[in-house]
Structures are given as C-alpha cells and as structure tokens.
C-alpha cells in the first residue's frame, strides 16, 4: 500500500567511520560491514508525521509494513 500522492524516498547509507562510499539499500544489505570497518546507517531518517501515517490507520499489517519499507 502506497501512501497516496507520495513518492518513494531513496535512502542512502553512510559508514559510521565516514571513509567508505555512500551506498543504497541493496548494496548495504548484500555487502555487510563498510570497507572502512564501520557500520552502514541511514544518511537521514524519514519523518513519519501524522499526515503521512493517517492513511494507514486501520490498514492491514502487511499494508503498513509495505508502506513503511517503501
């Protein structure tokens, strides 16, 4: 379930040590720890406002999970 009128945000991941390249989710998931020995964390976190979450009220768990992961 996609939140109406909302584009997907592309999360980029940075190393906690700051010396590894910035990667996307798939590369981080399949690549393990960063080359510099750090851990990959999101560069920024999406803001989940009541306006963004409102359409999910009463939705099925699978729909909520899909929207959050997207």
Buried (B, 14 or more C-beta within 10 A) or exposed (E): BEBEEEEEEEEBBBBBEEEBEEBEBEEBEEEEBBEEEBBBEEEEEEEEEEEEEEBBEEEEEEBBEBBEEE
